[in-house]
Amino acid sequence: MPTTIEEPRILGIKPFEPDQVFFEPDALTYPLGKELMKRFKAKGTPIYMTTSHNQVRGIPGETELEKYRNAKRTLVVGVRKTLKFDTSKPSAEYAIPLSTGCMGHCHYCYLQTTMGNKPYIRVYVNIDEILEQAGRYIEEREPEITRFEAACTSDPVGIEHITGNLKRCIEYMGQQEHGRLRFVTKYAHVEPLLDAKHNGRTRFRFSINADYVIKNFEPATSPFLDRIEAAGKVAQAGFPLGFIIAPLYRFDGWQEGYRDLLERLEAMLPNEAKEDLTFELIQHRFTKTAKKVIEARYPKSKLEMNEEERQYKWGRYGRGKYVYKKEQARELQETIEEMLVYHFPYAKIEYFT
């Protein structure tokens, strides 16, 4: 059923509103599709139809760079036809597809290549079908716990005030004895989720980083202070809380930068937020394809991507990526983990990769 979605208050950046919206015809046969059409008509947002959310044409721009930036301001409302979930190691067993694409402009993001020439934001209105499929995956693995990651290909918090799908997913998992939900965000607009009936079965994580990384490589995302204020609200609402420090990036003065980050995080987090706390650590990595795309889309970026100073790490499907050399990666891991043990002695470090 359509729901009334609370509009988040304005923080360091305004909540995302698209410059234009495309609808698949089939999306209008679902309650959420009808609700979104009504919403955008009321706002006066330009609305167009498209035959498929995978084939959107007509995004304006005279150059590829202009088209890319305009695509980041475009919302596509469609039906998720593929209900086979991808795996999502190491954070979860499966990725649950609530949306695809992100309004952020993080220079290093792997979506630069996985989204390719489709950087627009897609939301899926057949949420009940998606959740039913999640239920089937849970049943297959019982009595084992099945974890679902909701932020593999998007930042669902950034569009929650538009769709309400993340809250629906949280409340669905709250009713599943053997199901758990996880997602991560760089956005502080958490108000629509604070009254969700999660029953402790959703881990709400925030992506954080040293000031140097946020200021140079994370345009169009919430400032660090807003993220931490939001984390406090999330903890007060009873959600299990976590932080992903990613990408761990070696810049001049990186040790002091990350020490400052964790000192501020410890000082700002309320005590209840430090209970049942997790950290995930992901070093910076890139592919040759990503490097070309990033240099084209962000030509003035300071992001270091020198293959000669990295080592190649093979991944799935015979593809790999460039990561820090073993000694550099080990120093990065040991330094950050030592800081975490000092500032958050009761937290769990889930992995370094």
C-alpha positions in Angstrom: 0.0 0.0 0.0 1.2 3.6 -0.6 2.7 5.2 2.5 3.3 8.7 3.6 7.0 9.2 3.7 8.5 11.8 6.1 10.6 14.3 4.3 14.1 14.6 6.0 15.3 17.8 7.4 18.0 19.7 5.5 21.5 19.1 6.7 24.8 20.0 5.0 23.4 19.0 1.7 19.7 18.9 0.6 18.0 15.6 0.1 18.2 14.5 -3.5 15.5 15.5 -5.9 15.9 14.6 -9.6 15.9 17.1 -12.4 13.9 14.7 -14.5 12.1 11.3 -14.1 11.6 8.4 -16.6 8.9 5.8 -16.0 8.6 2.3 -17.5 5.0 1.7 -18.5 4.8 -1.4 -16.3 5.9 0.5 -13.3 2.6 2.3 -13.3 0.8 -1.0 -12.6 2.3 -1.1 -9.1 1.1 1.0 -6.2 4.6 2.5 -5.7 4.8 3.5 -9.3 1.5 5.2 -9.2 2.5 7.0 -6.0 5.8 8.2 -7.5 4.0 9.5 -10.6 1.6 11.5 -8.4 4.5 12.8 -6.3 6.6 14.1 -9.3 3.6 15.6 -11.1 2.8 17.5 -7.9 6.4 18.8 -7.8 6.4 19.8 -11.4 9.3 17.6 -12.2 9.7 16.8 -16.0 8.4 13.3 -16.6 9.1 11.1 -19.6 8.4 7.5 -20.5 10.9 4.8 -21.4 10.5 1.3 -22.8 13.1 -0.1 -20.3 15.1 1.1 -17.3 18.1 -0.4 -19.1 17.5 1.7 -22.3 17.0 5.3 -21.3 17.5 7.8 -24.0 17.0 11.6 -24.1 19.2 12.6 -21.2 20.4 16.1 -22.2 24.0 17.2 -22.7 26.2 18.4 -25.5 29.3 16.5 -24.3 29.7 13.1 -22.6 30.7 14.8 -19.4 27.5 16.9 -19.4 25.4 13.8 -20.2 27.1 12.0 -17.3 26.4 14.8 -14.8 22.8 15.1 -16.0 22.4 11.4 -15.7 23.4 11.6 -12.1 20.4 14.0 -11.6 18.0 11.6 -13.4 15.7 9.1 -11.7 14.3 6.1 -13.6 11.3 4.2 -12.1 11.1 0.6 -13.3 10.3 -3.0 -12.5 13.1 -5.3 -11.5 12.7 -8.3 -13.8 15.8 -10.3 -12.7 15.1 -11.7 -9.3 18.2 -13.8 -9.0 20.3 -12.0 -6.4 24.0 -11.6 -6.8 26.4 -12.8 -4.0 27.9 -10.1 -1.8 31.0 -11.4 0.0 32.4 -10.6 2.4 29.6 -8.5 4.0 26.6 -10.7 3.2 25.4 -13.8 1.4 23.3 -11.9 -1.1 22.8 -8.4 -2.5 19.1 -7.4 -2.4 18.3 -5.1 -5.3 16.3 -2.1 -4.1 17.9 0.4 -6.4 20.8 0.9 -8.8 23.0 4.0 -9.1 23.9 6.8 -6.8 23.6 10.6 -6.8 27.0 11.0 -5.2 30.2 11.9 -7.2 32.8 9.8 -5.3 35.8 9.7 -7.6 37.0 6.3 -6.5 33.6 4.5 -6.6 33.5 1.1 -8.4 30.1 2.0 -9.8 32.0 4.2 -12.3 32.6 1.0 -14.2 29.8 -1.3 -13.2 27.2 1.3 -14.2 29.1 2.1 -17.4 27.1 4.3 -19.6 24.0 4.1 -17.3 24.9 6.2 -14.3 21.3 7.3 -13.7 19.5 6.2 -10.6 17.0 3.4 -10.9 14.4 2.5 -8.3 12.3 -0.6 -8.5 8.6 -0.5 -7.7 8.0 -4.3 -7.4 9.3 -4.3 -3.9 6.9 -7.0 -2.7 8.3 -9.4 -5.4 11.8 -8.6 -4.4 11.1 -9.3 -0.7 9.3 -12.5 -1.5 12.4 -13.7 -3.4 14.5 -12.8 -0.3 12.2 -14.9 1.7 12.9 -17.9 -0.6 16.6 -17.5 -0.2 16.2 -17.4 3.6 14.2 -20.6 3.5 16.8 -22.4 1.4 19.5 -21.7 4.0 17.6 -22.3 7.2 18.5 -22.8 10.0 21.6 -20.7 9.0 21.3 -16.9 9.1 21.1 -15.3 5.7 22.4 -11.8 5.4 21.4 -9.3 2.6 23.4 -6.3 1.6 21.2 -3.5 0.3 23.9 -1.0 -0.8 26.0 -3.0 -3.3 25.0 -0.9 -6.4 23.4 2.2 -4.8 23.0 4.3 -1.6 19.4 3.5 -0.7 19.3 6.0 2.2 19.9 8.8 -0.3 16.6 8.1 -2.0 14.6 6.7 0.9 12.5 9.9 1.3 11.3 9.3 -2.3 10.6 5.5 -2.3 10.2 4.2 1.2 11.6 0.9 0.0 14.4 0.6 2.5 12.0 0.9 5.4 9.8 -1.8 3.9 12.8 -4.0 3.6 13.9 -3.3 7.2 10.5 -4.2 8.5 10.3 -7.3 6.4 13.6 -8.5 7.8 12.5 -7.6 11.3 9.9 -10.4 11.0 12.4 -13.0 9.7 14.0 -15.1 12.4 16.8 -16.2 10.0 17.1 -13.1 7.9 19.3 -10.1 8.4 19.8 -6.8 6.5 22.8 -4.6 6.1 23.4 -1.4 4.2 25.9 1.5 4.2 25.4 5.2 3.4 27.2 8.5 3.0 24.0 10.4 3.6 22.6 11.8 6.9 18.9 11.9 5.9 17.9 9.1 8.2 14.7 10.5 9.7 12.3 8.3 7.5 13.9 5.2 9.0 14.1 6.0 12.7 10.7 4.5 13.6 11.1 1.4 11.5 10.3 -1.9 13.3 13.7 -3.5 12.8 13.8 -5.8 15.8 17.6 -5.6 15.9 17.9 -7.5 12.6 19.3 -4.6 10.4 22.8 -3.3 10.8 22.9 0.4 9.8 26.4 1.4 8.6 27.9 4.7 7.7 30.9 5.1 5.3 33.5 7.4 6.9 37.0 8.5 6.0 39.7 11.0 6.8 39.0 14.6 6.0 41.4 14.6 3.1 39.5 11.8 1.4 36.0 13.3 2.0 36.9 16.8 0.9 38.8 15.7 -2.2 37.0 12.6 -3.5 33.4 12.6 -2.1 31.4 15.5 -3.7 27.6 15.6 -3.3 27.6 13.5 -0.1 26.8 14.5 3.5 29.7 16.0 5.5 31.4 13.9 8.1 29.8 15.7 11.1 26.3 15.2 9.7 27.0 11.5 9.2 28.1 11.1 12.8 25.1 13.0 14.1 22.9 10.7 12.1 24.7 7.7 13.4 23.9 8.8 17.0 20.2 9.0 16.0 20.3 5.6 14.4 21.9 4.1 17.6 19.2 5.8 19.8 16.6 4.1 17.6 18.1 0.8 18.6 19.7 -0.2 15.3 22.9 -2.2 15.5 25.5 0.3 14.2 28.6 -0.1 12.0 31.2 1.9 10.1 33.0 1.2 6.9 36.3 3.0 6.4 36.7 2.9 2.7 38.7 3.4 0.8 41.6 3.3 3.1 43.9 5.7 1.1 47.6 6.5 1.6 48.0 10.2 1.2 50.7 12.5 2.7 50.0 12.4 6.5 47.5 9.5 6.3 48.4 8.2 9.7 47.5 11.5 11.4 44.5 11.9 9.2 43.0 8.6 10.3 44.0 9.1 13.9 42.1 12.4 13.8 39.1 10.7 12.2 38.9 8.0 15.0 39.5 10.5 17.8 36.6 12.7 16.6 34.4 9.6 16.1 35.0 8.4 19.6 34.4 11.9 21.1 31.2 12.5 19.1 29.4 9.2 19.3 26.9 8.8 22.2 27.7 5.9 24.5 24.8 3.8 23.3 26.3 4.0 19.8 29.5 2.3 21.0 27.7 -0.9 22.0 27.7 -3.8 19.4 29.8 -1.7 17.0 31.4 -3.1 13.9 34.1 -1.8 11.5 34.9 -2.9 8.0 38.1 -1.9 6.3 38.6 -1.7 2.6 41.8 -0.5 0.9 41.7 1.7 -2.2 41.6 -0.3 -5.4 41.0 0.4 -9.1 40.9 -1.3 -12.5 42.3 0.0 -15.7 38.8 0.5 -17.0 37.9 2.5 -13.9 41.0 4.6 -14.2 40.0 5.7 -17.8 36.5 6.5 -16.8 37.5 8.4 -13.6 40.0 10.5 -15.5 37.4 11.3 -18.1 34.7 12.2 -15.7 36.8 13.9 -13.0 39.7 15.3 -15.0 41.0 17.4 -12.1 40.8 14.7 -9.5 43.8 14.2 -7.2 43.1 10.5 -6.9 46.4 8.5 -7.2 46.1 5.6 -9.7 49.6 4.6 -10.7 49.7 1.0 -11.7 53.5 0.8 -11.2 53.1 1.6 -7.5 50.4 -1.1 -6.9 50.1 -4.9 -7.1 47.5 -6.7 -9.2 45.0 -8.8 -7.4 42.9 -11.3 -9.3 39.2 -11.4 -8.7 36.1 -13.2 -9.9 35.5 -14.0 -13.6 39.2 -13.7 -14.4 39.2 -10.0 -13.7 41.3 -8.2 -11.2 42.2 -4.8 -9.7 45.2 -2.8 -8.5 45.6 -2.7 -4.7 48.4 -1.5 -2.5 51.6 -3.6 -2.4 51.7 -6.1 0.4 54.0 -4.1 2.7 51.9 -1.0 2.2 48.6 -2.8 2.7 50.0 -4.5 5.9 51.1 -1.2 7.3 47.7 0.3 6.5 45.8 -2.6 8.1 48.0 -2.8 11.3 47.9 1.0 11.8 44.2 1.3 11.5 43.4 -1.8 13.5 45.7 -0.6 16.3 43.9 2.8 16.4 40.5 1.0 16.4 41.5 -1.2 19.3 42.6 1.9 21.3 39.5 4.0 20.6 36.9 1.3 20.4 38.1 -1.7 22.4 34.8 -3.5 22.4 34.1 -3.1 18.7 34.4 -5.9 16.2 36.7 -5.5 13.2 34.9 -7.7 10.6 37.5 -7.8 7.9 40.2 -5.9 6.0 40.3 -6.4 2.2 
